[in-house]
Structure formats: C-alpha cells, structure tokens
Amino acid sequence: MLNVLYFSHGYTPHDYRFLTTLVNLGYKLNWLRLYKNQTSELRSLPPSIKTQVWLTEKDHLSFLDYVFLTNKFRKIIQEVKPDLIHAGPLQRVAFLPAYVGFHPLVSMSWGSDLLWDANRHVWWRWITRFVLRHTDVLIGDSQAVKRKAEQFGFPVKHMVIFPWGVDLDKFFPDDKEKVKKELGWQNHFVFLTTRAWERLYGVDVILKAFKQVHYQMPTACLILIGGGSQAAMFRDYVHCSQIEDKVKFLNRVPYDNLHRYYQAADVFISASHCDGSSVSLMEALACGCPALVSDIPSNHEWVSYDDQGWLFRDNHPEDLAQKMLTAYTLRYRLRKYQLNARKIAERKADWRCNSLGLSKAYSLALQMLRD
C-alpha cells in the first residue's frame, strides 16, 4: 500500500474530496496542512487518514518563517516515511518539500497559484520556477494551467491534467419551479454566484453590472453565496445603491444543500479574473444551470457563447450588464442552454472518471524515481 503524505494549505471541500478519494483508491494517507485554523469544510474525514500535527499556530506565514519550518517538516518526513508527497498550492505549500529536496514530489496547482500568484512580482516568479524545477509530476486542472506551466519550462510529459470535476449524482437538474418554491424564490428570475467575496473573483463586477440593469429586469434578483474579506464593502455598496430588495447575501451554504441553489437558479455568474477549471462552474453546469462567465481562457474550455451560456469581457461591468439583459430576455427559452450545460458536465466533469488522474500522476512519479 503506497504511503502518501498529502500536504495542503488548509481544510477545504476540495481537500475533503481529494483525501476521501485517495483513501477509496487504496492509498495510505497522512494529512498535513500548513494553516491549522483555516477551515471551510465541516465534514469529517475517514478515520483511516492520519492527521499530522503541524507545529505552528500562526494564521499567516512570511517566507522568512519557512526557514524555521524546514526542520519541522523534515521531522515529519522522518516520522511518516512517505513513499510520495502530494502538495499544493505551489508557492506556499509545495515549496517546503521542494526546498528539502524530497522525491518523488507530486505538486498540484490550484489554478490561481500559477495563473495569478506566479505573476505577482519577481520573487513569486522565482519561487514558482524553483518549485517546478524540483517537482517530478505536476497535476493541473485545465489547459490554461498546462500552458502556463509550459511557459515556466515544465515538461508536458511530466504533467497530468484533469478537471477536478463534481459528483454528477449529487449535482443534477431538478424541477426548477419546485426548488424555487422550497427556497422562497418563486416568481423570481435568479442570477446566482457562489464565488468567494475576494478581489480575485470579481464579485464587485457582478454587483456593478446588476445595479446598471436591475430596473430593466423587474422579476430578477441576485443571490450571493460565499463570504470573504470584501463582505462589508459589498453590503455597503448594495445599501447605497438602493438595491437591497433585489440582492440577497446568504454567506456560506452547507455543501450537502448547495446543489439546491444551483437547481433553482436561472443563470450562474462568475466574474473571476483568473481560474483553472472552476468547480463552482462545473457544479452549476451539472445542475443544468446556464453560465454567464468572464472570457478568461479556462472558461472557454467549458462555455461557448450561446451554447452553454454566454461570456463577457473580463472586468467589464457594462458588458456583463448587457449579457444579463440578454439572458433575462431569453428567460422563457433557456431549455437549450440547460441541456447543453448538463451535457458538457457529463462529458468532462465526472469526478468518478477524472479522479483516476491521481493514480496516473502517482504512477508516473514513482516510475520517474525508479528511472
């Protein structure tokens, strides 16, 4: 049984999915997270997963802190004796096993680490190159991530690219009007976004666009599910714009209930300025919800204009506003978009199939070590 040390940033729904999947695939799992208190997932992990105690209580680490963490990390490696380390995101997490020279190292990009953080400044670019240079196999979730890794000189033959996907048995289309009635949204045309309330995800762009055209869409409402550092700013904006009766803030929704909100929504919106294959987008598509998304490269892998939904110019509220009006005008003729959304999810976003990429990445890394 392969002994894997899974090293992550915190504890998110993505970590839960990867860890439980790896257990189901037959691996022995040890789990270490960089930040003990950064948790956005409430579900318990299988008891067979051994959690490693990390010897820092900090909620934020500077890169100088890593100098003092390397010895602690080496001790964990000595205790666990992993056959392989799976680590990501790149700069904050995979940096440690890369720095101590552990092999085989499977580094997993979380999308924004390569597509956004790697471009911050010279220091971040150096760290990105360093980690990739010491990585045996890179896991990525989109062609956009693949192209970016190539630009940093990482060989394609050492990459395993697959979307993180969704559970198609949990995220599926349902009777929209029935679900709307359950949620108290009947007689509304619902725009929904589930992206975090952080600058990267452009939720401010959605609010600005909705403010511009809400009066032309008398039955429309905007639902924001999430949370983040911009919450107060968003609530103030909605209040000052006098659209409080049209915008609802729901903060975070338990994962087990999340699919109902996608099923009830008429259009899913993502204004993210940077993404790999967005799991939120895949969840919406799997529920047959047409998508209105920014025209960044990775979104083109999932949404074709006037097929699964629409695209708008990134960071352009005026263009988004016009596309929202387009969707609202078509509100009685969305069946085509709903069917196409589900079809692409079934074809590309089935986690049961995509998760086999994990075993492929591990096998490749072990083969490289033997060679």
Contacts in CASP RR format, 6 or more apart in sequence:
PFRMAT RR
TARGET T0000
AUTHOR 0000-0000-0000
METHOD contacts of the structure
MODEL  1
MLNVLYFSHGYTPHDYRFLTTLVNLGYKLNWLRLYKNQTSELRSLPPSIK
TQVWLTEKDHLSFLDYVFLTNKFRKIIQEVKPDLIHAGPLQRVAFLPAYV
GFHPLVSMSWGSDLLWDANRHVWWRWITRFVLRHTDVLIGDSQAVKRKAE
QFGFPVKHMVIFPWGVDLDKFFPDDKEKVKKELGWQNHFVFLTTRAWERL
YGVDVILKAFKQVHYQMPTACLILIGGGSQAAMFRDYVHCSQIEDKVKFL
NRVPYDNLHRYYQAADVFISASHCDGSSVSLMEALACGCPALVSDIPSNH
EWVSYDDQGWLFRDNHPEDLAQKMLTAYTLRYRLRKYQLNARKIAERKAD
WRCNSLGLSKAYSLALQMLRD
1 26 0 8 1.000
1 27 0 8 1.000
1 28 0 8 1.000
2 26 0 8 1.000
2 27 0 8 1.000
2 28 0 8 1.000
2 83 0 8 1.000
2 84 0 8 1.000
2 362 0 8 1.000
2 366 0 8 1.000
3 27 0 8 1.000
3 28 0 8 1.000
3 30 0 8 1.000
3 80 0 8 1.000
3 81 0 8 1.000
3 82 0 8 1.000
3 83 0 8 1.000
3 84 0 8 1.000
4 22 0 8 1.000
4 27 0 8 1.000
4 28 0 8 1.000
4 29 0 8 1.000
4 30 0 8 1.000
4 82 0 8 1.000
4 83 0 8 1.000
4 84 0 8 1.000
4 85 0 8 1.000
4 86 0 8 1.000
4 362 0 8 1.000
5 30 0 8 1.000
5 32 0 8 1.000
5 52 0 8 1.000
5 76 0 8 1.000
5 77 0 8 1.000
5 80 0 8 1.000
5 82 0 8 1.000
5 84 0 8 1.000
5 85 0 8 1.000
5 86 0 8 1.000
6 15 0 8 1.000
6 18 0 8 1.000
6 19 0 8 1.000
6 22 0 8 1.000
6 29 0 8 1.000
6 30 0 8 1.000
6 31 0 8 1.000
6 32 0 8 1.000
6 86 0 8 1.000
6 87 0 8 1.000
7 32 0 8 1.000
7 33 0 8 1.000
7 34 0 8 1.000
7 85 0 8 1.000
7 86 0 8 1.000
7 87 0 8 1.000
7 88 0 8 1.000
7 93 0 8 1.000
7 94 0 8 1.000
7 96 0 8 1.000
7 97 0 8 1.000
8 15 0 8 1.000
8 31 0 8 1.000
8 32 0 8 1.000
8 33 0 8 1.000
8 34 0 8 1.000
8 87 0 8 1.000
8 88 0 8 1.000
8 93 0 8 1.000
9 33 0 8 1.000
9 34 0 8 1.000
9 35 0 8 1.000
9 38 0 8 1.000
9 88 0 8 1.000
9 89 0 8 1.000
9 92 0 8 1.000
9 93 0 8 1.000
9 110 0 8 1.000
10 33 0 8 1.000
10 34 0 8 1.000
10 35 0 8 1.000
10 38 0 8 1.000
10 39 0 8 1.000
11 33 0 8 1.000
11 38 0 8 1.000
11 39 0 8 1.000
11 40 0 8 1.000
11 41 0 8 1.000
12 39 0 8 1.000
12 40 0 8 1.000
12 41 0 8 1.000
13 40 0 8 1.000
13 41 0 8 1.000
13 43 0 8 1.000
13 255 0 8 1.000
14 110 0 8 1.000
14 164 0 8 1.000
14 279 0 8 1.000
15 31 0 8 1.000
15 33 0 8 1.000
15 41 0 8 1.000
16 41 0 8 1.000
16 43 0 8 1.000
16 45 0 8 1.000
17 164 0 8 1.000
17 351 0 8 1.000
18 358 0 8 1.000
19 29 0 8 1.000
19 31 0 8 1.000
19 45 0 8 1.000
19 46 0 8 1.000
19 49 0 8 1.000
20 45 0 8 1.000
20 46 0 8 1.000
21 351 0 8 1.000
21 355 0 8 1.000
21 358 0 8 1.000
22 29 0 8 1.000
22 86 0 8 1.000
22 358 0 8 1.000
23 29 0 8 1.000
23 46 0 8 1.000
23 48 0 8 1.000
23 49 0 8 1.000
25 355 0 8 1.000
25 358 0 8 1.000
25 359 0 8 1.000
27 362 0 8 1.000
28 48 0 8 1.000
29 48 0 8 1.000
29 49 0 8 1.000
29 50 0 8 1.000
30 49 0 8 1.000
30 50 0 8 1.000
30 51 0 8 1.000
30 52 0 8 1.000
30 80 0 8 1.000
30 82 0 8 1.000
31 45 0 8 1.000
31 49 0 8 1.000
31 50 0 8 1.000
31 51 0 8 1.000
31 52 0 8 1.000
32 51 0 8 1.000
32 52 0 8 1.000
32 54 0 8 1.000
32 76 0 8 1.000
33 54 0 8 1.000
34 54 0 8 1.000
34 61 0 8 1.000
34 92 0 8 1.000
34 93 0 8 1.000
35 58 0 8 1.000
35 59 0 8 1.000
35 60 0 8 1.000
35 61 0 8 1.000
36 54 0 8 1.000
36 56 0 8 1.000
36 57 0 8 1.000
37 57 0 8 1.000
37 59 0 8 1.000
38 59 0 8 1.000
40 252 0 8 1.000
41 255 0 8 1.000
42 254 0 8 1.000
42 255 0 8 1.000
43 255 0 8 1.000
45 51 0 8 1.000
52 76 0 8 1.000
52 79 0 8 1.000
52 80 0 8 1.000
54 72 0 8 1.000
55 72 0 8 1.000
56 65 0 8 1.000
56 69 0 8 1.000
56 72 0 8 1.000
58 65 0 8 1.000
61 69 0 8 1.000
61 92 0 8 1.000
63 123 0 8 1.000
63 127 0 8 1.000
66 95 0 8 1.000
66 96 0 8 1.000
66 99 0 8 1.000
69 96 0 8 1.000
70 96 0 8 1.000
70 99 0 8 1.000
70 100 0 8 1.000
73 96 0 8 1.000
73 97 0 8 1.000
73 100 0 8 1.000
74 100 0 8 1.000
77 85 0 8 1.000
77 100 0 8 1.000
77 102 0 8 1.000
83 366 0 8 1.000
84 104 0 8 1.000
84 105 0 8 1.000
84 106 0 8 1.000
84 362 0 8 1.000
84 365 0 8 1.000
84 366 0 8 1.000
85 97 0 8 1.000
85 102 0 8 1.000
85 104 0 8 1.000
85 105 0 8 1.000
85 106 0 8 1.000
86 106 0 8 1.000
86 108 0 8 1.000
86 362 0 8 1.000
87 93 0 8 1.000
87 94 0 8 1.000
87 96 0 8 1.000
87 97 0 8 1.000
87 105 0 8 1.000
87 106 0 8 1.000
87 107 0 8 1.000
87 108 0 8 1.000
88 94 0 8 1.000
88 107 0 8 1.000
88 108 0 8 1.000
88 109 0 8 1.000
88 110 0 8 1.000
88 113 0 8 1.000
89 108 0 8 1.000
89 109 0 8 1.000
89 110 0 8 1.000
89 111 0 8 1.000
89 112 0 8 1.000
89 113 0 8 1.000
89 117 0 8 1.000
90 107 0 8 1.000
90 109 0 8 1.000
90 113 0 8 1.000
90 114 0 8 1.000
90 117 0 8 1.000
90 118 0 8 1.000
90 127 0 8 1.000
90 128 0 8 1.000
90 131 0 8 1.000
90 132 0 8 1.000
91 113 0 8 1.000
91 117 0 8 1.000
91 118 0 8 1.000
91 124 0 8 1.000
91 127 0 8 1.000
91 128 0 8 1.000
91 131 0 8 1.000
92 113 0 8 1.000
94 105 0 8 1.000
94 107 0 8 1.000
94 108 0 8 1.000
94 131 0 8 1.000
94 135 0 8 1.000
95 127 0 8 1.000
95 130 0 8 1.000
95 131 0 8 1.000
97 105 0 8 1.000
98 105 0 8 1.000
98 107 0 8 1.000
98 130 0 8 1.000
98 131 0 8 1.000
98 133 0 8 1.000
98 134 0 8 1.000
98 135 0 8 1.000
99 130 0 8 1.000
99 134 0 8 1.000
101 134 0 8 1.000
103 136 0 8 1.000
103 369 0 8 1.000
104 136 0 8 1.000
104 137 0 8 1.000
104 365 0 8 1.000
104 366 0 8 1.000
104 368 0 8 1.000
104 369 0 8 1.000
105 134 0 8 1.000
105 135 0 8 1.000
105 136 0 8 1.000
105 137 0 8 1.000
105 365 0 8 1.000
106 135 0 8 1.000
106 136 0 8 1.000
106 137 0 8 1.000
106 138 0 8 1.000
106 139 0 8 1.000
106 361 0 8 1.000
106 362 0 8 1.000
106 365 0 8 1.000
107 131 0 8 1.000
107 132 0 8 1.000
107 135 0 8 1.000
107 137 0 8 1.000
107 138 0 8 1.000
107 139 0 8 1.000
108 138 0 8 1.000
108 139 0 8 1.000
108 140 0 8 1.000
109 138 0 8 1.000
109 139 0 8 1.000
109 140 0 8 1.000
109 141 0 8 1.000
109 145 0 8 1.000
109 149 0 8 1.000
111 140 0 8 1.000
111 141 0 8 1.000
111 142 0 8 1.000
111 144 0 8 1.000
111 145 0 8 1.000
111 274 0 8 1.000
111 275 0 8 1.000
111 276 0 8 1.000
112 200 0 8 1.000
112 274 0 8 1.000
112 275 0 8 1.000
112 276 0 8 1.000
113 128 0 8 1.000
114 128 0 8 1.000
114 145 0 8 1.000
114 148 0 8 1.000
114 149 0 8 1.000
114 152 0 8 1.000
115 144 0 8 1.000
115 145 0 8 1.000
115 148 0 8 1.000
115 274 0 8 1.000
115 275 0 8 1.000
115 276 0 8 1.000
115 298 0 8 1.000
116 200 0 8 1.000
116 273 0 8 1.000
116 274 0 8 1.000
117 124 0 8 1.000
117 128 0 8 1.000
118 124 0 8 1.000
118 125 0 8 1.000
118 128 0 8 1.000
118 148 0 8 1.000
118 152 0 8 1.000
119 125 0 8 1.000
128 152 0 8 1.000
129 152 0 8 1.000
132 138 0 8 1.000
132 149 0 8 1.000
132 152 0 8 1.000
132 153 0 8 1.000
132 154 0 8 1.000
135 154 0 8 1.000
135 158 0 8 1.000
136 158 0 8 1.000
136 364 0 8 1.000
136 365 0 8 1.000
136 368 0 8 1.000
136 369 0 8 1.000
137 158 0 8 1.000
137 159 0 8 1.000
137 160 0 8 1.000
137 361 0 8 1.000
137 362 0 8 1.000
137 364 0 8 1.000
137 365 0 8 1.000
137 368 0 8 1.000
138 149 0 8 1.000
138 154 0 8 1.000
138 158 0 8 1.000
138 159 0 8 1.000
138 160 0 8 1.000
139 159 0 8 1.000
139 160 0 8 1.000
139 161 0 8 1.000
139 162 0 8 1.000
139 357 0 8 1.000
139 358 0 8 1.000
139 361 0 8 1.000
140 146 0 8 1.000
140 149 0 8 1.000
140 159 0 8 1.000
140 160 0 8 1.000
140 161 0 8 1.000
140 162 0 8 1.000
141 161 0 8 1.000
141 162 0 8 1.000
141 163 0 8 1.000
141 164 0 8 1.000
141 276 0 8 1.000
141 277 0 8 1.000
142 161 0 8 1.000
142 163 0 8 1.000
142 275 0 8 1.000
142 276 0 8 1.000
142 277 0 8 1.000
142 297 0 8 1.000
142 298 0 8 1.000
142 301 0 8 1.000
143 161 0 8 1.000
143 297 0 8 1.000
143 298 0 8 1.000
143 301 0 8 1.000
144 275 0 8 1.000
144 276 0 8 1.000
144 296 0 8 1.000
144 297 0 8 1.000
144 298 0 8 1.000
144 301 0 8 1.000
145 161 0 8 1.000
145 276 0 8 1.000
145 298 0 8 1.000
146 156 0 8 1.000
146 159 0 8 1.000
146 161 0 8 1.000
147 297 0 8 1.000
149 159 0 8 1.000
150 156 0 8 1.000
158 364 0 8 1.000
158 368 0 8 1.000
160 357 0 8 1.000
160 360 0 8 1.000
160 361 0 8 1.000
160 364 0 8 1.000
162 354 0 8 1.000
162 357 0 8 1.000
163 277 0 8 1.000
163 282 0 8 1.000
163 348 0 8 1.000
163 349 0 8 1.000
163 354 0 8 1.000
164 277 0 8 1.000
164 279 0 8 1.000
164 282 0 8 1.000
164 351 0 8 1.000
164 354 0 8 1.000
165 277 0 8 1.000
165 279 0 8 1.000
165 282 0 8 1.000
165 349 0 8 1.000
165 350 0 8 1.000
165 351 0 8 1.000
165 354 0 8 1.000
166 279 0 8 1.000
166 282 0 8 1.000
166 283 0 8 1.000
166 286 0 8 1.000
166 345 0 8 1.000
166 349 0 8 1.000
166 350 0 8 1.000
166 351 0 8 1.000
167 351 0 8 1.000
167 352 0 8 1.000
168 286 0 8 1.000
168 345 0 8 1.000
168 346 0 8 1.000
168 349 0 8 1.000
168 350 0 8 1.000
168 351 0 8 1.000
168 352 0 8 1.000
170 259 0 8 1.000
171 259 0 8 1.000
171 262 0 8 1.000
171 282 0 8 1.000
171 283 0 8 1.000
171 286 0 8 1.000
171 287 0 8 1.000
171 345 0 8 1.000
172 259 0 8 1.000
172 263 0 8 1.000
172 286 0 8 1.000
172 287 0 8 1.000
172 342 0 8 1.000
173 263 0 8 1.000
173 287 0 8 1.000
173 288 0 8 1.000
173 338 0 8 1.000
173 342 0 8 1.000
174 260 0 8 1.000
174 263 0 8 1.000
174 287 0 8 1.000
176 263 0 8 1.000
176 264 0 8 1.000
176 266 0 8 1.000
177 186 0 8 1.000
179 260 0 8 1.000
179 263 0 8 1.000
179 264 0 8 1.000
180 186 0 8 1.000
180 188 0 8 1.000
180 190 0 8 1.000
180 264 0 8 1.000
182 260 0 8 1.000
182 264 0 8 1.000
183 260 0 8 1.000
183 261 0 8 1.000
183 264 0 8 1.000
185 221 0 8 1.000
185 223 0 8 1.000
185 264 0 8 1.000
187 219 0 8 1.000
188 219 0 8 1.000
188 220 0 8 1.000
188 221 0 8 1.000
189 217 0 8 1.000
189 219 0 8 1.000
189 220 0 8 1.000
189 221 0 8 1.000
189 266 0 8 1.000
189 328 0 8 1.000
189 331 0 8 1.000
190 220 0 8 1.000
190 221 0 8 1.000
190 223 0 8 1.000
190 264 0 8 1.000
190 265 0 8 1.000
190 266 0 8 1.000
190 267 0 8 1.000
191 206 0 8 1.000
191 210 0 8 1.000
191 220 0 8 1.000
191 221 0 8 1.000
191 222 0 8 1.000
191 223 0 8 1.000
191 265 0 8 1.000
191 266 0 8 1.000
191 267 0 8 1.000
191 269 0 8 1.000
191 292 0 8 1.000
191 324 0 8 1.000
191 327 0 8 1.000
192 222 0 8 1.000
192 223 0 8 1.000
192 225 0 8 1.000
192 261 0 8 1.000
192 262 0 8 1.000
192 264 0 8 1.000
192 265 0 8 1.000
192 267 0 8 1.000
192 268 0 8 1.000
192 269 0 8 1.000
192 284 0 8 1.000
192 289 0 8 1.000
193 203 0 8 1.000
193 206 0 8 1.000
193 222 0 8 1.000
193 223 0 8 1.000
193 224 0 8 1.000
193 225 0 8 1.000
193 268 0 8 1.000
193 269 0 8 1.000
193 270 0 8 1.000
193 271 0 8 1.000
194 225 0 8 1.000
194 226 0 8 1.000
194 258 0 8 1.000
194 261 0 8 1.000
194 262 0 8 1.000
194 268 0 8 1.000
194 280 0 8 1.000
194 283 0 8 1.000
194 284 0 8 1.000
195 201 0 8 1.000
195 202 0 8 1.000
195 203 0 8 1.000
195 226 0 8 1.000
195 270 0 8 1.000
195 271 0 8 1.000
195 272 0 8 1.000
195 280 0 8 1.000
196 203 0 8 1.000
196 226 0 8 1.000
196 227 0 8 1.000
196 228 0 8 1.000
197 203 0 8 1.000
197 224 0 8 1.000
197 226 0 8 1.000
197 227 0 8 1.000
197 228 0 8 1.000
197 229 0 8 1.000
197 230 0 8 1.000
197 231 0 8 1.000
197 234 0 8 1.000
198 228 0 8 1.000
198 229 0 8 1.000
198 230 0 8 1.000
199 230 0 8 1.000
199 273 0 8 1.000
200 272 0 8 1.000
200 273 0 8 1.000
200 274 0 8 1.000
201 270 0 8 1.000
201 271 0 8 1.000
201 272 0 8 1.000
201 273 0 8 1.000
202 271 0 8 1.000
202 272 0 8 1.000
202 273 0 8 1.000
202 315 0 8 1.000
203 224 0 8 1.000
203 230 0 8 1.000
203 234 0 8 1.000
203 271 0 8 1.000
204 230 0 8 1.000
204 233 0 8 1.000
204 234 0 8 1.000
204 237 0 8 1.000
205 271 0 8 1.000
205 315 0 8 1.000
205 316 0 8 1.000
205 317 0 8 1.000
205 320 0 8 1.000
206 222 0 8 1.000
206 224 0 8 1.000
206 269 0 8 1.000
206 271 0 8 1.000
206 320 0 8 1.000
207 222 0 8 1.000
207 234 0 8 1.000
207 237 0 8 1.000
207 238 0 8 1.000
207 241 0 8 1.000
207 247 0 8 1.000
208 317 0 8 1.000
208 321 0 8 1.000
209 317 0 8 1.000
209 318 0 8 1.000
209 320 0 8 1.000
209 321 0 8 1.000
209 324 0 8 1.000
210 220 0 8 1.000
210 222 0 8 1.000
210 243 0 8 1.000
210 246 0 8 1.000
210 247 0 8 1.000
210 321 0 8 1.000
210 324 0 8 1.000
211 241 0 8 1.000
211 243 0 8 1.000
212 317 0 8 1.000
212 318 0 8 1.000
212 321 0 8 1.000
213 321 0 8 1.000
213 322 0 8 1.000
213 324 0 8 1.000
213 325 0 8 1.000
214 220 0 8 1.000
214 222 0 8 1.000
214 243 0 8 1.000
214 246 0 8 1.000
216 325 0 8 1.000
216 328 0 8 1.000
217 324 0 8 1.000
217 325 0 8 1.000
217 328 0 8 1.000
220 246 0 8 1.000
220 324 0 8 1.000
220 328 0 8 1.000
221 246 0 8 1.000
221 247 0 8 1.000
221 248 0 8 1.000
222 246 0 8 1.000
222 247 0 8 1.000
222 248 0 8 1.000
223 247 0 8 1.000
223 248 0 8 1.000
223 250 0 8 1.000
223 261 0 8 1.000
223 265 0 8 1.000
224 234 0 8 1.000
224 247 0 8 1.000
224 248 0 8 1.000
224 249 0 8 1.000
224 250 0 8 1.000
225 250 0 8 1.000
225 251 0 8 1.000
225 252 0 8 1.000
225 253 0 8 1.000
225 258 0 8 1.000
225 261 0 8 1.000
226 250 0 8 1.000
226 251 0 8 1.000
226 252 0 8 1.000
226 253 0 8 1.000
227 251 0 8 1.000
227 252 0 8 1.000
231 249 0 8 1.000
234 249 0 8 1.000
235 249 0 8 1.000
238 244 0 8 1.000
238 247 0 8 1.000
238 249 0 8 1.000
250 261 0 8 1.000
253 261 0 8 1.000
258 283 0 8 1.000
259 283 0 8 1.000
259 287 0 8 1.000
262 268 0 8 1.000
262 283 0 8 1.000
262 284 0 8 1.000
262 286 0 8 1.000
262 287 0 8 1.000
262 288 0 8 1.000
262 289 0 8 1.000
263 287 0 8 1.000
263 288 0 8 1.000
263 289 0 8 1.000
265 284 0 8 1.000
265 287 0 8 1.000
265 289 0 8 1.000
266 289 0 8 1.000
266 290 0 8 1.000
266 327 0 8 1.000
266 331 0 8 1.000
266 334 0 8 1.000
267 289 0 8 1.000
267 290 0 8 1.000
267 291 0 8 1.000
267 292 0 8 1.000
267 309 0 8 1.000
267 324 0 8 1.000
267 327 0 8 1.000
268 280 0 8 1.000
268 281 0 8 1.000
268 284 0 8 1.000
268 285 0 8 1.000
268 289 0 8 1.000
268 290 0 8 1.000
268 291 0 8 1.000
268 292 0 8 1.000
269 291 0 8 1.000
269 292 0 8 1.000
269 293 0 8 1.000
269 320 0 8 1.000
269 324 0 8 1.000
270 278 0 8 1.000
270 280 0 8 1.000
270 281 0 8 1.000
270 291 0 8 1.000
270 292 0 8 1.000
270 293 0 8 1.000
270 294 0 8 1.000
270 299 0 8 1.000
271 293 0 8 1.000
271 294 0 8 1.000
271 312 0 8 1.000
271 314 0 8 1.000
271 315 0 8 1.000
271 320 0 8 1.000
272 278 0 8 1.000
272 293 0 8 1.000
272 294 0 8 1.000
272 296 0 8 1.000
272 299 0 8 1.000
273 294 0 8 1.000
273 296 0 8 1.000
273 314 0 8 1.000
273 315 0 8 1.000
274 296 0 8 1.000
275 281 0 8 1.000
275 296 0 8 1.000
275 298 0 8 1.000
275 299 0 8 1.000
276 298 0 8 1.000
277 298 0 8 1.000
277 301 0 8 1.000
277 302 0 8 1.000
277 349 0 8 1.000
278 298 0 8 1.000
278 299 0 8 1.000
278 302 0 8 1.000
281 291 0 8 1.000
281 293 0 8 1.000
281 299 0 8 1.000
281 302 0 8 1.000
281 303 0 8 1.000
282 302 0 8 1.000
282 345 0 8 1.000
282 349 0 8 1.000
284 291 0 8 1.000
284 341 0 8 1.000
285 291 0 8 1.000
285 302 0 8 1.000
285 308 0 8 1.000
285 341 0 8 1.000
285 342 0 8 1.000
285 344 0 8 1.000
285 345 0 8 1.000
285 349 0 8 1.000
286 341 0 8 1.000
286 342 0 8 1.000
286 345 0 8 1.000
286 346 0 8 1.000
286 349 0 8 1.000
287 341 0 8 1.000
287 342 0 8 1.000
288 338 0 8 1.000
288 339 0 8 1.000
288 341 0 8 1.000
288 342 0 8 1.000
288 345 0 8 1.000
289 338 0 8 1.000
289 341 0 8 1.000
290 308 0 8 1.000
290 309 0 8 1.000
290 310 0 8 1.000
290 327 0 8 1.000
290 334 0 8 1.000
290 337 0 8 1.000
290 338 0 8 1.000
290 341 0 8 1.000
291 302 0 8 1.000
291 303 0 8 1.000
291 308 0 8 1.000
291 309 0 8 1.000
291 310 0 8 1.000
291 341 0 8 1.000
292 309 0 8 1.000
292 310 0 8 1.000
292 311 0 8 1.000
292 312 0 8 1.000
292 320 0 8 1.000
292 323 0 8 1.000
292 324 0 8 1.000
292 327 0 8 1.000
293 299 0 8 1.000
293 302 0 8 1.000
293 303 0 8 1.000
293 310 0 8 1.000
293 311 0 8 1.000
293 312 0 8 1.000
294 311 0 8 1.000
294 312 0 8 1.000
294 313 0 8 1.000
294 314 0 8 1.000
294 315 0 8 1.000
295 311 0 8 1.000
295 312 0 8 1.000
295 313 0 8 1.000
295 314 0 8 1.000
296 314 0 8 1.000
299 311 0 8 1.000
300 311 0 8 1.000
302 308 0 8 1.000
302 344 0 8 1.000
302 348 0 8 1.000
303 309 0 8 1.000
303 310 0 8 1.000
303 311 0 8 1.000
305 311 0 8 1.000
307 337 0 8 1.000
307 340 0 8 1.000
308 337 0 8 1.000
308 340 0 8 1.000
308 341 0 8 1.000
308 344 0 8 1.000
309 327 0 8 1.000
309 337 0 8 1.000
309 340 0 8 1.000
309 341 0 8 1.000
310 323 0 8 1.000
310 326 0 8 1.000
310 327 0 8 1.000
311 323 0 8 1.000
312 319 0 8 1.000
312 320 0 8 1.000
312 322 0 8 1.000
312 323 0 8 1.000
313 319 0 8 1.000
313 320 0 8 1.000
327 334 0 8 1.000
330 337 0 8 1.000
END
